Amino acid sequence: MTGHQYAYVAVFALVGIALLVIALTTAWVLRPRRPSRAKMTPYECGIIPSGDAWNQFNIRYYLYALLFVLFDVEAAYLYPWAVRVGKLGSYALVEMAVFLAILGFGLGYAWRKGALRWE
C-alpha cells in the first residue's frame, strides 16, 4: 500500500468520528430536561424498588447465563453448517460430530456437578 491509500482510511475514520460526535452532541442538546421523581427511579417491571441495589446474587445465575451463551453459540455454528452439509462431505460431518461430542461432554459434566439444578 502506498501512502495515499492510508490517507483514505484516515479520512474515512475522521469522518466517522465526526459524525458520531455530531450525533451525540445533537442528541444531548435536543433532549428534554424535565426530571421528575418517577423518571429518576429505576425501572423494575412496575414494581417500586426497595432495598439496596448492591445485593449479592447466587453464583448459579451466572453459571446458567454462561451455559446459555455456550449452547447459543453452538446453535449459531450449527445453522450455517446444516445449510452446506451436503456440499461439505463426510469430513465436515465428522468435524461436527466431534464438536457436538465436546459440547455434550461439557453439558454432561455440568449436569453431573449439579450446575443445572435450580435451587
FIMAR-615793 format. One record per residue (C-alpha): chain; x, y, z. Coordinates in steps of 0.1 Angstrom, whole numbers, plus 5000, padded with zeros to 4 digits. Example, Ala and Ser with C-alpha at 12.3 -4.5 7.8 and 13.67 -1.06 7.14 Angstrom:
<nodes>
+-----+------+------+------+
: mol :    u :    v :    w :
+-----+------+------+------+
:   A : 5123 : 4955 : 5078 :
:   A : 5137 : 4989 : 5071 :
+-----+------+------+------+
</nodes>
This chain:
<nodes>
+-----+------+------+------+
: mol :    u :    v :    w :
+-----+------+------+------+
:   A : 5000 : 5000 : 5000 :
:   A : 5012 : 5034 : 4992 :
:   A : 5009 : 5065 : 5015 :
:   A : 4978 : 5080 : 4998 :
:   A : 4958 : 5048 : 5004 :
:   A : 4963 : 5052 : 5041 :
:   A : 4950 : 5087 : 5038 :
:   A : 4917 : 5073 : 5025 :
:   A : 4914 : 5052 : 5057 :
:   A : 4923 : 5081 : 5079 :
:   A : 4898 : 5104 : 5062 :
:   A : 4871 : 5077 : 5065 :
:   A : 4879 : 5072 : 5102 :
:   A : 4879 : 5110 : 5109 :
:   A : 4845 : 5114 : 5091 :
:   A : 4831 : 5085 : 5111 :
:   A : 4843 : 5100 : 5144 :
:   A : 4830 : 5135 : 5133 :
:   A : 4795 : 5120 : 5125 :
:   A : 4795 : 5102 : 5159 :
:   A : 4804 : 5134 : 5178 :
:   A : 4778 : 5154 : 5158 :
:   A : 4751 : 5128 : 5165 :
:   A : 4758 : 5126 : 5202 :
:   A : 4761 : 5164 : 5206 :
:   A : 4728 : 5169 : 5188 :
:   A : 4710 : 5143 : 5209 :
:   A : 4724 : 5159 : 5241 :
:   A : 4713 : 5194 : 5231 :
:   A : 4678 : 5185 : 5219 :
:   A : 4669 : 5161 : 5247 :
:   A : 4641 : 5171 : 5271 :
:   A : 4654 : 5182 : 5305 :
:   A : 4624 : 5177 : 5328 :
:   A : 4634 : 5152 : 5355 :
:   A : 4608 : 5141 : 5379 :
:   A : 4608 : 5117 : 5408 :
:   A : 4591 : 5090 : 5387 :
:   A : 4617 : 5094 : 5359 :
:   A : 4646 : 5092 : 5383 :
:   A : 4636 : 5058 : 5398 :
:   A : 4650 : 5026 : 5383 :
:   A : 4625 : 5006 : 5362 :
:   A : 4618 : 4972 : 5376 :
:   A : 4587 : 4959 : 5358 :
:   A : 4564 : 4984 : 5375 :
:   A : 4574 : 4974 : 5410 :
:   A : 4586 : 5001 : 5433 :
:   A : 4623 : 4994 : 5441 :
:   A : 4631 : 4986 : 5477 :
:   A : 4664 : 4979 : 5494 :
:   A : 4699 : 4983 : 5482 :
:   A : 4709 : 4977 : 5446 :
:   A : 4741 : 4960 : 5456 :
:   A : 4726 : 4927 : 5466 :
:   A : 4747 : 4896 : 5461 :
:   A : 4733 : 4870 : 5437 :
:   A : 4740 : 4833 : 5438 :
:   A : 4767 : 4822 : 5415 :
:   A : 4743 : 4797 : 5399 :
:   A : 4727 : 4826 : 5380 :
:   A : 4760 : 4833 : 5363 :
:   A : 4765 : 4797 : 5355 :
:   A : 4731 : 4795 : 5339 :
:   A : 4740 : 4825 : 5318 :
:   A : 4773 : 4811 : 5307 :
:   A : 4758 : 4778 : 5298 :
:   A : 4731 : 4795 : 5278 :
:   A : 4757 : 4815 : 5259 :
:   A : 4777 : 4784 : 5252 :
:   A : 4748 : 4765 : 5237 :
:   A : 4735 : 4796 : 5219 :
:   A : 4769 : 4799 : 5202 :
:   A : 4767 : 4762 : 5194 :
:   A : 4733 : 4768 : 5176 :
:   A : 4749 : 4797 : 5157 :
:   A : 4775 : 4773 : 5143 :
:   A : 4750 : 4746 : 5135 :
:   A : 4728 : 4766 : 5112 :
:   A : 4754 : 4775 : 5085 :
:   A : 4768 : 4741 : 5087 :
:   A : 4734 : 4724 : 5082 :
:   A : 4728 : 4746 : 5051 :
:   A : 4761 : 4734 : 5035 :
:   A : 4764 : 4699 : 5049 :
:   A : 4756 : 4683 : 5015 :
:   A : 4784 : 4700 : 4997 :
:   A : 4809 : 4698 : 5026 :
:   A : 4812 : 4660 : 5026 :
:   A : 4819 : 4634 : 5053 :
:   A : 4849 : 4653 : 5067 :
:   A : 4826 : 4681 : 5078 :
:   A : 4802 : 4656 : 5093 :
:   A : 4830 : 4641 : 5114 :
:   A : 4841 : 4675 : 5125 :
:   A : 4806 : 4685 : 5136 :
:   A : 4803 : 4651 : 5154 :
:   A : 4835 : 4659 : 5173 :
:   A : 4822 : 4694 : 5181 :
:   A : 4789 : 4681 : 5194 :
:   A : 4806 : 4654 : 5214 :
:   A : 4828 : 4680 : 5231 :
:   A : 4797 : 4702 : 5239 :
:   A : 4778 : 4671 : 5251 :
:   A : 4807 : 4662 : 5274 :
:   A : 4806 : 4697 : 5288 :
:   A : 4769 : 4695 : 5293 :
:   A : 4772 : 4661 : 5310 :
:   A : 4799 : 4675 : 5332 :
:   A : 4778 : 4705 : 5343 :
:   A : 4748 : 4683 : 5348 :
:   A : 4768 : 4658 : 5370 :
:   A : 4783 : 4686 : 5391 :
:   A : 4748 : 4699 : 5398 :
:   A : 4753 : 4732 : 5379 :
:   A : 4719 : 4728 : 5363 :
:   A : 4698 : 4723 : 5394 :
:   A : 4677 : 4753 : 5402 :
:   A : 4675 : 4756 : 5440 :
+-----+------+------+------+
</nodes>
